[in-house]
Amino acid sequence: MTRHFPSVLSIPNLDAAPYYQVLDSDGPHQQIRLPSGHVATHLTGYHDCRSFLADPSISRTLCNVEGGPTFLPGSTQPELLLNLDNPAHARARATVTRAFSKRGIENLRQHVQHTTERNLQRMRRGELPPDLFASVLQDLTASTVCHILGIPLEDRALFRPWSQIIQAAPPDDLPGIEVAVKASFDYLMDFVRGVRPAEEDGFIRQYVAQRPSLDNPLNDEEFVGVLLGILLGGDHNALSVMTKAIYTLLCAPALWAHAQQHPEQQPALLEELIRLIPIGKLSAFPRLTTQPVLTRRGEIPAGTCVYANVFLANRDPEVFSHPLTINPLREEKAGHLQFGHGIHSCMGPALARLEMTIVLKALTEQLPELQLDRAPESLAWIDGTVLRRPNELPVRF
């Protein structure tokens, strides 16, 4: 049943080399050295990663300190959701739960469909270059984030370069990252404080208007921390997953044919691609145990830095048979961990699925003969720490 489907390893450049060094160890758990120089316990099994990420005793905040264990050149904005522990995390995340629920995201369907259809038609007419990334995908994710937040579309030229620097996180450009973070933070703060006008029906204005009536509302800095996560993840993270998914389909004729011939199975195909496709060079951020944690391999002591490798957990052969095969007919019921698990699970899986489903449906229906116009190995990639993807998808149809 799976023989005609390709291995993820057959897709050129899709997997990156591990961004850590495996160390010799006599203990029950593998030890690795992070780019920051810290030693971390390495969890790679699906069940261990899932239970660890769900453990309320583990701390992300304790790692995000000056000189702390990290894959990045330094610590990141403390107000970001990914850096908060409970109860601060629950308080901040409550502001976005409704907007990013599956029901809330349905309100964006018309925008996503209209934007996708419009740009595809313009590309087919020759008004836009025959490059799916430049002409369709990046406009979709950036414009959708603007639509959600209620910020001007024309500001994309302003904030997207900052976002790219932050997400690429080049290890030799800490000053550039700090400038980009501050610029992004100040830009969003201007909308919160009314220095820049935001749309009345956008998320920013709606929350600011509700704030006086809320119990224990977020202050300006805390709210901007939430907004910065939406700006970065809703644009570049969603764009990276979608670009690599379409790239994979175009590199694998059997998968593209399956998507065309079985449109009802496209959601399952996309879920399988999401399971296998790494967003960047890391799959999660390090955490610190505040009390002993029990895994299938033994106990991890309190005060231990741990890297739960979701990327490898999603390829665990004990959970996923023939785990490297991109199999849209997969029968396992275990859900992948690509969007995380526990309190730090991604805010935007419903949005990513909506965008990817609409784009794939439109491509298979309108451009059935779609092919890459160059060899996959020749495409330019952004090869950053968090942000890693093709930076072009030249096509012919």
MONOR-V935175 format. One record per backbone hydrogen bond with DSSP energy under -0.5 kcal/mol. CO is the residue of the C=O (numbers start at 1). NH is the residue of the N-H. Records with the same first field share a line. If there is no record, write none. Layout:
CO = NH  NH
This chain:
2 = 5
6 = 326
7 = 10
8 = 11
10 = 12
11 = 14
21 = 33
23 = 31
30 = 42
31 = 23
32 = 34  40
33 = 21
34 = 37
38 = 34
40 = 32
41 = 43  307
42 = 30  44
43 = 309
45 = 49
46 = 50
47 = 51
48 = 52
49 = 53
50 = 54
51 = 55
52 = 55
55 = 58
59 = 288
60 = 63  64
63 = 65
65 = 68
70 = 36
77 = 80
80 = 83
81 = 84
85 = 88  89
87 = 91
88 = 92
89 = 93
90 = 94
92 = 95
93 = 96  97
96 = 100
98 = 101
101 = 105
102 = 106
104 = 107
105 = 108
106 = 109
108 = 112
109 = 113
110 = 114
111 = 115
112 = 116
113 = 117
114 = 118
115 = 119
116 = 120
117 = 121
118 = 122
119 = 123
120 = 124
121 = 125
122 = 127  128
123 = 126
129 = 131
130 = 395
131 = 135
132 = 136  137
133 = 138
136 = 140
137 = 141
138 = 142
139 = 143
140 = 144
141 = 145
142 = 146
143 = 147
144 = 148
145 = 149
146 = 150  151
148 = 203
149 = 204
150 = 199
152 = 155
153 = 156
154 = 157
155 = 158  159
156 = 160
158 = 162
159 = 163
160 = 164
161 = 165
162 = 166
163 = 167
164 = 168
165 = 169
167 = 386  387
168 = 385
170 = 173
173 = 177
174 = 178
175 = 179
176 = 180
177 = 181
178 = 182
179 = 183
180 = 184
181 = 185
182 = 186
183 = 187
184 = 188
185 = 189
186 = 190
187 = 191
188 = 192
189 = 193
190 = 195  196
191 = 194
199 = 202  205
202 = 206
203 = 207
204 = 208
205 = 209
206 = 210
207 = 211
210 = 213
211 = 214
214 = 216  217
219 = 223
220 = 224
221 = 225
222 = 226
223 = 227
224 = 228
225 = 229
226 = 230
227 = 231
228 = 232
229 = 233
230 = 234
231 = 235
232 = 236  237
233 = 238
235 = 239
236 = 240
237 = 241
238 = 242
239 = 243
240 = 244
241 = 245
242 = 246
243 = 247
244 = 248
245 = 249
246 = 250
247 = 251
248 = 252
249 = 252  256
251 = 253
252 = 255  256
253 = 257
254 = 258
255 = 259
256 = 260
257 = 261
258 = 262
260 = 263
262 = 265
263 = 266
265 = 269
266 = 270
267 = 271
268 = 272
269 = 273
270 = 274
271 = 275
272 = 276
273 = 277
276 = 278
279 = 388
281 = 19
282 = 280
287 = 306
288 = 59
289 = 303
293 = 300
295 = 298
298 = 295
299 = 301
300 = 293
301 = 304
304 = 289
305 = 41
306 = 287  308
307 = 43  309
308 = 310
309 = 313
310 = 314
312 = 315
313 = 316
315 = 317
316 = 319  320
319 = 321
320 = 323
322 = 325
324 = 8
325 = 327
326 = 328
327 = 330
337 = 340
339 = 346
341 = 344
342 = 345
348 = 352
349 = 353
350 = 354
351 = 355
352 = 356
353 = 357
354 = 358
355 = 359
356 = 360
357 = 361
358 = 362
359 = 363
360 = 364
361 = 365
362 = 366
363 = 367
367 = 370
371 = 396
375 = 378
376 = 379
380 = 391
381 = 383
382 = 389
385 = 281  282
386 = 388
387 = 384
389 = 382
393 = 132
394 = 373
396 = 371
